[in-house]
């Protein structure tokens, strides 16, 4: 091999190494991003379930004794949540 070919080989080797390192770094960043997105989706599902529960509570509280019905529904939901946790 000539001197020029050796220099070219070194340059290409360094560039390929840099390319692989950048690829690995980007892949790790992508995995972290996917994990963060999963956490956000899980929290969003929890919020949606909470909103649905609140909507059910408010839906059942119509009429003259709405305040007391609201309190009763809150206690019912608290009991259900406590049973699910056990």
Backbone torsions as a table, in degrees:
resi	resn	phi	psi	omega
1	UNK	NA	142.7	178.9
2	UNK	-83.6	171.1	-180.0
3	UNK	-63.3	-39.8	-179.8
4	UNK	-66.3	-39.9	179.2
5	UNK	-67.1	-36.8	178.1
6	UNK	-65.2	-43.3	177.8
7	UNK	-63.5	-43.0	178.0
8	UNK	-61.8	-41.0	178.2
9	UNK	-62.1	-43.8	177.8
10	UNK	-62.6	-43.2	-179.8
11	UNK	-62.9	-45.4	-179.9
12	UNK	-65.8	-37.1	178.9
13	UNK	-64.3	-44.2	179.0
14	UNK	-64.6	-43.3	179.8
15	UNK	-64.4	-40.0	178.4
16	UNK	-66.2	-39.2	177.5
17	UNK	-63.3	-43.9	178.2
18	UNK	-62.2	-41.6	178.7
19	UNK	-60.3	-45.8	179.4
20	UNK	-65.2	-41.0	178.5
21	UNK	-63.3	-43.8	177.5
22	UNK	-63.4	-38.8	177.9
23	UNK	-62.7	-42.4	178.9
24	UNK	-65.6	-43.3	179.4
25	UNK	-62.4	-43.3	178.6
26	UNK	-65.7	-36.4	178.6
27	UNK	-66.1	-42.0	177.3
28	UNK	-63.9	-42.2	178.6
29	UNK	-62.9	-37.9	178.5
30	UNK	-64.9	-42.0	177.9
31	UNK	-63.5	-39.7	177.4
32	UNK	-65.0	-39.6	179.1
33	UNK	-64.0	-43.0	178.6
34	UNK	-63.0	-40.1	177.0
35	UNK	-62.7	-42.0	178.8
36	UNK	-65.4	-39.5	178.6
37	UNK	-64.3	-39.5	177.9
38	UNK	-62.0	-42.2	178.4
39	UNK	-62.1	-42.5	179.9
40	UNK	-64.2	-41.3	179.8
41	UNK	-64.8	-40.6	178.6
42	UNK	-62.9	-43.8	178.2
43	UNK	-65.8	-37.9	179.0
44	UNK	-64.5	-40.3	177.4
45	UNK	-62.8	-39.6	178.4
46	UNK	-63.2	-42.7	179.3
47	UNK	-64.6	-41.3	179.3
48	UNK	-62.3	-42.9	178.0
49	UNK	-62.9	-39.2	178.9
50	UNK	-64.6	-42.5	179.7
51	UNK	-64.9	-39.9	177.7
52	UNK	-63.3	-39.3	178.5
53	UNK	-64.2	-43.9	178.5
54	UNK	-63.3	-40.2	178.5
55	UNK	-62.9	-39.4	177.3
56	UNK	-64.7	-40.9	179.5
57	UNK	-62.1	-47.3	-177.6
58	UNK	-70.4	-30.0	179.8
59	UNK	-66.3	-36.3	-177.9
60	UNK	-80.0	-4.7	-175.7
61	UNK	-106.0	74.9	176.4
62	UNK	-120.6	150.5	175.7
63	UNK	110.4	-166.8	-173.1
64	UNK	-72.9	-33.6	-177.4
65	UNK	-103.1	40.7	-173.7
66	UNK	-61.0	-38.8	-178.3
67	UNK	-62.3	-44.9	-178.9
68	UNK	-70.1	-35.0	175.7
69	UNK	-65.2	-38.6	177.9
70	UNK	-61.8	-45.8	178.9
71	UNK	-61.9	-43.6	179.2
72	UNK	-61.7	-42.4	180.0
73	UNK	-66.3	-35.5	177.6
74	UNK	-64.6	-42.1	177.8
75	UNK	-63.9	-40.0	178.1
76	UNK	-61.2	-44.9	179.3
77	UNK	-65.0	-37.6	178.8
78	UNK	-64.5	-39.8	177.7
79	UNK	-63.3	-44.4	-179.8
80	UNK	-62.1	-43.7	-179.9
81	UNK	-64.9	-38.5	179.6
82	UNK	-66.9	-39.6	178.5
83	UNK	-66.1	-37.7	179.4
84	UNK	-65.3	-35.2	-177.8
85	UNK	-72.0	-26.5	-177.4
86	UNK	-82.1	NA	NA
